[in-house]
Amino acid sequence: PEVVLLVEVKSVIPTEPVRLGTPEAADAIVGKLGKAVNQIDVTAQLIADRHPALAAVPADRPVLGLAVTLEPFQVANAFSLLPSGRTPVTVADAAEIEVLVTITDTPPGQLLLERAADDVRFTWSLDTACTGTNTA
Protein backbone atom coordinates (compact mmCIF):
# COMPACT_ATOMS: atom_id res chain seq x y z
CA PRO A 1 0.00 0.00 0.00
CA GLU A 2 2.96 2.40 0.44
CA VAL A 3 4.52 2.09 -2.98
CA VAL A 4 3.96 0.92 -6.55
CA LEU A 5 6.64 -1.68 -7.19
CA LEU A 6 7.52 -2.45 -10.80
CA VAL A 7 9.35 -5.74 -11.22
CA GLU A 8 11.32 -6.77 -14.29
CA VAL A 9 12.75 -10.30 -14.20
CA LYS A 10 15.78 -11.10 -16.32
CA SER A 11 17.17 -14.57 -16.89
CA VAL A 12 20.77 -13.39 -16.84
CA ILE A 13 23.68 -14.69 -14.85
CA PRO A 14 26.84 -12.83 -13.89
CA THR A 15 29.64 -13.28 -16.41
CA GLU A 16 33.17 -14.09 -15.33
CA PRO A 17 34.23 -10.40 -15.24
CA VAL A 18 31.28 -9.64 -12.93
CA ARG A 19 32.04 -12.58 -10.62
CA LEU A 20 35.73 -11.63 -10.47
CA GLY A 21 35.16 -7.88 -10.22
CA THR A 22 37.43 -7.08 -13.16
CA PRO A 23 37.36 -3.71 -14.98
CA GLU A 24 35.07 -5.23 -17.61
CA ALA A 25 32.43 -5.90 -14.94
CA ALA A 26 30.76 -2.50 -15.35
CA ASP A 27 30.12 -3.01 -19.07
CA ALA A 28 28.83 -6.52 -18.40
CA ILE A 29 26.39 -5.29 -15.75
CA VAL A 30 25.09 -2.46 -17.91
CA GLY A 31 24.73 -4.79 -20.87
CA LYS A 32 22.79 -7.37 -18.92
CA LEU A 33 20.65 -5.17 -16.67
CA GLY A 34 20.34 -1.84 -18.46
CA LYS A 35 17.34 -3.08 -20.46
CA ALA A 36 15.45 -3.96 -17.26
CA VAL A 37 16.06 -0.49 -15.85
CA ASN A 38 14.84 1.12 -19.08
CA GLN A 39 11.73 -1.08 -19.18
CA ILE A 40 10.85 -0.15 -15.59
CA ASP A 41 11.31 3.52 -16.38
CA VAL A 42 9.05 3.32 -19.45
CA THR A 43 6.31 1.66 -17.40
CA ALA A 44 6.66 4.24 -14.62
CA GLN A 45 6.21 6.99 -17.20
CA LEU A 46 3.10 5.30 -18.59
CA ILE A 47 1.66 5.17 -15.06
CA ALA A 48 2.46 8.85 -14.52
CA ASP A 49 0.86 9.70 -17.88
CA ARG A 50 -2.25 7.69 -16.87
CA HIS A 51 -2.05 5.45 -19.90
CA PRO A 52 -5.39 3.58 -20.23
CA ALA A 53 -3.69 0.16 -20.11
CA LEU A 54 -2.36 1.01 -16.62
CA ALA A 55 -5.36 2.92 -15.30
CA ALA A 56 -5.82 0.44 -12.43
CA VAL A 57 -2.31 1.14 -11.10
CA PRO A 58 -2.35 3.86 -8.43
CA ALA A 59 -0.67 7.09 -9.53
CA ASP A 60 -0.71 8.68 -6.07
CA ARG A 61 2.23 6.72 -4.63
CA PRO A 62 5.97 6.63 -5.10
CA VAL A 63 7.16 4.19 -7.77
CA LEU A 64 10.17 1.94 -7.27
CA GLY A 65 11.63 -0.75 -9.49
CA LEU A 66 13.17 -4.15 -8.89
CA ALA A 67 15.32 -5.78 -11.57
CA VAL A 68 15.32 -9.41 -10.45
CA THR A 69 17.88 -11.99 -11.51
CA LEU A 70 18.35 -15.63 -10.59
CA GLU A 71 21.88 -15.17 -9.29
CA PRO A 72 23.37 -12.19 -7.45
CA PHE A 73 25.07 -9.31 -9.22
CA GLN A 74 27.09 -8.29 -6.17
CA VAL A 75 28.07 -4.74 -7.15
CA ALA A 76 25.13 -3.76 -9.34
CA ASN A 77 23.65 -1.43 -6.69
CA ALA A 78 26.98 -0.13 -5.37
CA PHE A 79 27.85 2.13 -8.26
CA SER A 80 25.93 4.33 -10.67
CA LEU A 81 26.48 1.88 -13.50
CA LEU A 82 22.95 1.43 -14.72
CA PRO A 83 21.03 4.02 -16.71
CA SER A 84 19.33 6.54 -14.46
CA GLY A 85 15.83 7.71 -14.98
CA ARG A 86 12.78 8.76 -13.08
CA THR A 87 12.47 5.47 -11.18
CA PRO A 88 14.88 4.24 -8.51
CA VAL A 89 15.72 0.63 -9.41
CA THR A 90 17.27 -2.00 -7.17
CA VAL A 91 18.92 -5.08 -8.60
CA ALA A 92 18.00 -8.11 -6.51
CA ASP A 93 18.40 -11.84 -6.91
CA ALA A 94 15.78 -14.51 -6.28
CA ALA A 95 17.08 -15.32 -2.78
CA GLU A 96 16.80 -11.66 -1.77
CA ILE A 97 13.20 -11.57 -2.99
CA GLU A 98 12.46 -14.63 -0.86
CA VAL A 99 13.72 -12.74 2.20
CA LEU A 100 11.81 -9.57 1.28
CA VAL A 101 8.44 -11.32 0.97
CA THR A 102 8.82 -13.11 4.32
CA ILE A 103 9.50 -10.02 6.45
CA THR A 104 6.95 -9.88 9.26
CA ASP A 105 7.88 -6.83 11.33
CA THR A 106 8.13 -4.12 8.65
CA PRO A 107 5.98 -3.69 5.57
CA PRO A 108 8.24 -4.49 2.60
CA GLY A 109 7.09 -1.34 0.82
CA GLN A 110 8.19 0.77 3.77
CA LEU A 111 11.58 -0.94 3.86
CA LEU A 112 12.06 -0.34 0.12
CA LEU A 113 11.05 3.32 0.41
CA GLU A 114 13.39 3.93 3.34
CA ARG A 115 16.23 2.23 1.49
CA ALA A 116 15.60 4.24 -1.68
CA ALA A 117 15.56 7.53 0.26
CA ASP A 118 18.91 6.88 1.96
CA ASP A 119 21.95 7.90 -0.11
CA VAL A 120 24.08 5.19 1.51
CA ARG A 121 21.64 2.31 1.98
CA PHE A 122 20.43 2.67 -1.62
CA THR A 123 23.78 1.24 -2.72
CA TRP A 124 23.48 -1.82 -0.48
CA SER A 125 22.33 -5.20 -1.65
CA LEU A 126 18.69 -5.84 -0.82
CA ASP A 127 19.48 -8.61 1.65
CA THR A 128 21.81 -6.28 3.56
CA ALA A 129 19.00 -3.73 3.77
CA CYS A 130 16.74 -6.49 5.18
CA THR A 131 19.24 -7.48 7.88
CA GLY A 132 17.74 -7.16 11.33
CA THR A 133 14.16 -7.68 10.23
CA ASN A 134 12.07 -10.63 11.38
CA THR A 135 11.03 -13.14 8.77
CA ALA A 136 8.44 -15.90 8.72
TORRODO-687077 format. One record per residue (C-alpha): residue in three letters; z, x, y. Coordinates in steps of 0.1 Angstrom, whole numbers, padded with zeros to 4 digits, always signed. Last residue first. Layout:
REM residues N
ALAZXY ...
//
This chain:
REM residues 136
ALA+0087+0084-0159 THR+0088+0110-0131 ASN+0114+0121-0106 THR+0102+0142-0077 GLY+0113+0177-0072 THR+0079+0192-0075 CYS+0052+0167-0065 ALA+0038+0190-0037 THR+0036+0218-0063 ASP+0017+0195-0086 LEU-0008+0187-0058 SER-0016+0223-0052 TRP-0005+0235-0018 THR-0027+0238+0012 PHE-0016+0204+0027 ARG+0020+0216+0023 VAL+0015+0241+0052 ASP-0001+0220+0079 ASP+0020+0189+0069 ALA+0003+0156+0075 ALA-0017+0156+0042 ARG+0015+0162+0022 GLU+0033+0134+0039 LEU+0004+0110+0033 LEU+0001+0121-0003 LEU+0039+0116-0009 GLN+0038+0082+0008 GLY+0008+0071-0013 PRO+0026+0082-0045 PRO+0056+0060-0037 THR+0087+0081-0041 ASP+0113+0079-0068 THR+0093+0070-0099 ILE+0064+0095-0100 THR+0043+0088-0131 VAL+0010+0084-0113 LEU+0013+0118-0096 VAL+0022+0137-0127 GLU-0009+0125-0146 ILE-0030+0132-0116 GLU-0018+0168-0117 ALA-0028+0171-0153 ALA-0063+0158-0145 ASP-0069+0184-0118 ALA-0065+0180-0081 VAL-0086+0189-0051 THR-0072+0173-0020 VAL-0094+0157+0006 PRO-0085+0149+0042 THR-0112+0125+0055 ARG-0131+0128+0088 GLY-0150+0158+0077 SER-0145+0193+0065 PRO-0167+0210+0040 LEU-0147+0229+0014 LEU-0135+0265+0019 SER-0107+0259+0043 PHE-0083+0279+0021 ALA-0054+0270-0001 ASN-0067+0237-0014 ALA-0093+0251-0038 VAL-0071+0281-0047 GLN-0062+0271-0083 PHE-0092+0251-0093 PRO-0074+0234-0122 GLU-0093+0219-0152 LEU-0106+0183-0156 THR-0115+0179-0120 VAL-0105+0153-0094 ALA-0116+0153-0058 LEU-0089+0132-0042 GLY-0095+0116-0007 LEU-0073+0102+0019 VAL-0078+0072+0042 PRO-0051+0060+0066 ARG-0046+0022+0067 ASP-0061-0007+0087 ALA-0095-0007+0071 PRO-0084-0023+0039 VAL-0111-0023+0011 ALA-0124-0058+0004 ALA-0153-0054+0029 LEU-0166-0024+0010 ALA-0201-0037+0002 PRO-0202-0054+0036 HIS-0199-0021+0054 ARG-0169-0023+0077 ASP-0179+0009+0097 ALA-0145+0025+0089 ILE-0151+0017+0052 LEU-0186+0031+0053 GLN-0172+0062+0070 ALA-0146+0067+0042 THR-0174+0063+0017 VAL-0195+0090+0033 ASP-0164+0113+0035 ILE-0156+0109-0002 GLN-0192+0117-0011 ASN-0191+0148+0011 VAL-0159+0161-0005 ALA-0173+0155-0040 LYS-0205+0173-0031 GLY-0185+0203-0018 LEU-0167+0206-0052 LYS-0189+0228-0074 GLY-0209+0247-0048 VAL-0179+0251-0025 ILE-0157+0264-0053 ALA-0184+0288-0065 ASP-0191+0301-0030 ALA-0153+0308-0025 ALA-0149+0324-0059 GLU-0176+0351-0052 PRO-0150+0374-0037 THR-0132+0374-0071 GLY-0102+0352-0079 LEU-0105+0357-0116 ARG-0106+0320-0126 VAL-0129+0313-0096 PRO-0152+0342-0104 GLU-0153+0332-0141 THR-0164+0296-0133 PRO-0139+0268-0128 ILE-0149+0237-0147 VAL-0168+0208-0134 SER-0169+0172-0146 LYS-0163+0158-0111 VAL-0142+0127-0103 GLU-0143+0113-0068 VAL-0112+0094-0057 LEU-0108+0075-0025 LEU-0072+0066-0017 VAL-0065+0040+0009 VAL-0030+0045+0021 GLU+0004+0030+0024 PRO+0000+0000+0000 
//
